[in-house]
């Protein structure tokens, strides 16, 4: 059995064969690399933040689902996203795909299905461990198309997510808005029924206020009745008339003249005799003034008494009329309170119907507002982190790796051919081979001089 050194000697002896085979394989690989189609890969990354708060929820501290990148990767490859990508393809590029479809599709597959399958075959989605980043990788024959395809899938996914997030809210808001019309009609109907009942019965919801109003009316009635009785029984009218008569201007003037004349008569009585004409004239004038004063007093007293009596009569009549009005109002309020008590049950039912209809309308309005706000909110938990750019180098074929593989394959095949030739035409090249063939150990090794080329020998001789 030959050793590893023997095999190395065999390969080294036939190194030209190994070199030729290696060169041929490397040349074939070079031809393949020259004519092989190039493919380029571009990547667009998405960032997922499932912990982003919802502005319409008061409690945002619940358990978050961060480990859903695998599900999102399936959504990216879904028909909904692919359809958006197909719609974003320009008309010129779509014609190119139609030309390829005409030459490649032999089974009569519809163009849209073929195009979706072709786009999906050029897409791969990868996730990075312990991150919230997901990469969309697109492969194409041109670097610009690879970048465009990756960006279209990223944009299509974000738009689809926004539609999935806001679409149901918008539809629900539309449904609630339709129900709000019926709820508003119910509120108007309940308000009309309650208003008609109040107008027909005069009832109000505050029975305590009605009872308080009745008590106030009764109290005012008692006061008016007492005032009427006091005016009817009022006395001292003559004495009050005499006192008022003393305050008139004529009575006061005559009283002053009478006092002055009386003082003059007294003076005449003291200085003149009782039969003196001056004294008698003064006494006669005094008697005239006194008669006039008494007549004026009687006249003024009568006038004041009559006026006082008329005022008392008017006041009594007014108090009686006021008492009558208050009595009528008290009777009406008492009747209304009794009727109100009998209709209070139906009034409460109508009020409850109105409150229920109003509450339903308010609930629908609040929920519709929330759904409209949710439908208008931008997508907060998914965003495109990086935009795909046209790569500078193709990802396939890998020139360096394939070249290294060609060299290694050439060396391996060349070594195999060299070993095969050795088996077909074996030769002795080492001392171990000699000992194995003759069965005796080698004692010495002679080195023979190499033959000098004839041309060199001849040249040295000359």
RADAKA-V730258 format. One line per field, one symbol per residue. ss: DSSP state (2 for helix, 1 for strand, 0 for the rest). phi: phi as a letter, one per 20 degrees, with the letter a starting at -180 (. if undefined). burial: I if it has 9 or more other C-alpha atoms within 8 Angstrom, else O. A space follows every 50 residues. Layout:
ss=???
phi=???
burial=???
This chain:
ss=00022222222220222222222222222222222000111111111100 00000000000000000022222222002222222222002222222222 22220000002222222222201111100000111111110022222222 22222222222222222222222222222222222222222222222222 20000022222222222222222222222222000022222222200022 22222222222222222222200000222222222222222222222222 22222222222222222222222222222222222222222222222222 22222222222222222222222222000001111100000000010022 22222222222222222222222200000022222222000000000000 000222222220
phi=.feffffffffffdffffffffffffffffffffeffecdccccddddcf effefedfdddffddeecffffffffeffffffffffeffffffffffff ffededemfgfffffffffffedcdcddfmcddcdddcdbfcffffffff ffffffffffffffeegfffffffffffffffffffffffffffffffff dmecfeffffffffffffffffffffffffffefdmffgfffffffefff fffffffffffffffffffeddefdfgfffffffffffffffffffffff ffffffffffffffffffffffffffffffffffffffffffdfffffff fffffffffffffffffffffffffefffeecbefcefcffecfebfeff ffffffffffffffffffffffffcfceccfffffffencfeebcddeff ffggffffffff
burial=OOOOOIIOIIIOOIIOIIIIIIIIIIOOIIOOIOOOOIIIIIIIIIIIIO OOOOOOOOOOOOOOOIOOIOOOIOIIIOOOIIIIIIOOOOOOOIOOIIOO IOOOIOOOOOOOOIIIOOIIOIIIIIIOOOOIIIIIIIIIIIIIIIIIII IIIIIIIIOIIIOOIIIIIIOIIIOIIOIIOOIIOIIOOIIOIIOOIIOO IIIOOOIOOIIOIIOOIIOIIIOIIOIIIOIIOOOOIOOIIIOIIIOIOO IIOIIOIIOOIIOIIOOIIOOOIOOOOOIIOIIOIIOOIIOIIOOIIOOI IIIIIOOIIOOIIOIIIIIIOIIOOIIOIIOOIIOIIOIIOOIIOOIIOI IOIIOOIIOIIOOIIOIIIIIIOIIOOOIOIIIIOOIIOIIOOIIIIOOO OIIOOIIOIIIOIIIOIIIOIIOOOOOOOOOOIIIOOOOOOOOOOOOOOO OOOOOOIOOOOO
